[in-house]
């Protein structure tokens, strides 16, 4: 005699719904305890952490199917946990007082239309524009199209500024085994009307999804960037970059130890076809990113992000 298989209604019982509810709420609240030793599962979870909020409409749908007020209450634990983590990012806010606007964009080294990309970026009326995957030919095209008075390019990263730039130098964030021709970090001092600001542009190594979540090179590069930020002597610091990491991912902890994240706005930037995460970051020290948002698609696999910053 064959064992009885669970029916669809079995999974919709209050006990099963409550189990799912508590599990999701627990993972949201205690995501930091999910281990990274096996397949970097903790980092993978934290990269897409906001999407666990989809459990709320799923549980609400289960309640409607069963017409069960008891099941409907199962939305409360994950909803409360999600709002505690991300609710503040959704609050409507005006620009308020700010001192400058910055744009961050990985333009893609196969960008077919640098001039068109530049026009999109100019729409933000930014004081600082940081770009990654800038090829030598694209660097010339972006410089001409953006027409900013000051700019600096190191390797494949560049900074265009309305304010004078001094102290421009490369920042070595090369992971082990990478040659000296790999240059994805720069640092410059921008002489803004509010005072000198250290501006960093960085492009951390990509991660790989395979057997596990391949973040070793990115994490090593993030640690090197963290050391550079720790050694920075100017109090006001802005970091613009494709960090291949969300601010929730513990792999970015060496950087987050020195910089604060935006107070509002999800601004998912990757992949451009259906953005799932913000891996393009605008972070600050002794300054506040008061608002962050995305700009229109440029044909890259990332969409640009822009931010207001109060110094």
C-alpha positions, 0 to 999 in steps of 0.5 A: 500500500502506497504511503499517502502523499501530502496534498496542497492543502497540507502545506497550507495548514496553519502549523506549516504557515507558522513554521515558514513565517518564523523561519523567514523572520528568524533568517531576516533577524539573525542572518549574520549567524548563517555560516560562510564557511560552506559555499559562502552561504551567508554572503549569498543570503545577505546579497539578496536579503531584501527579497525575503520580504516576498514571503509576506505576500505569499503567506497572505495569499495562502491565508486568502486561499484558506480563508483563514484569519489565523494564517493571515496573522503569520505575515506579522513576524516576517513583516516586522523583521523586514520593516525593521531592516529595510522599512526606513529605506522606503520612507518618502523624503525630500532632498533637504539640505545637501552639498553635492550630487554624485553619480556612480556607474559601471559603464561596461567595457563593451559599451556601444554608446559612450556619448549616449551614456554620458548624456544620461549621466549628465541628467543628474547634474552631478558634481562628481561622476565615477565610472568603472570598466573604462577602456582607453578609447572610452576614457577619451570619449567620456572626457569629451562628452561629459566636458567636466573641468577636472578628471582623473583616470587610473587603469579602468576607473575614472573620476570626473569632477566640477571641483579641482582634483589634487593628490590623485593616486592609484589605490592598490586593491589587487587580490593575490595573484593579480598582475600590476596591470590590474588597476581598479582603485584611485583616490583624489582630493576634491576641493569642494566649496565646503572643504576638501573631500577625499574621493575614492573610486573602486571596482572590486572583483566579480563574484561567481555563482557555481558550487557555492558563492565565489567571493574570495577575491572580492573579499580580499580586495575589500580588505585592502580597500578597508585598510586604505580607508583606515589610513585616510587622514581627511575627515570627509570621505566619499567612496564611489564604486562597483563593489560587487557587494551589497551593504548587507553582505558581510564581505563588505565589512572591512569597508563598512567599518569606515563608511556609512550607507545611505539612509533611504532608497533601495536603488537596485543597480544590477543586473540592468535587465531586472535589478535585484541588488544594489552592488554599485555603492555611494558611501561616506564618512563624516558626511551623510548620503541623504538620498540615493536613486537610479538613473535610466538604463544606459546599455550597460549590465548595470544601471547608474546610481546617483546620490545627494551628499551632505558634508 
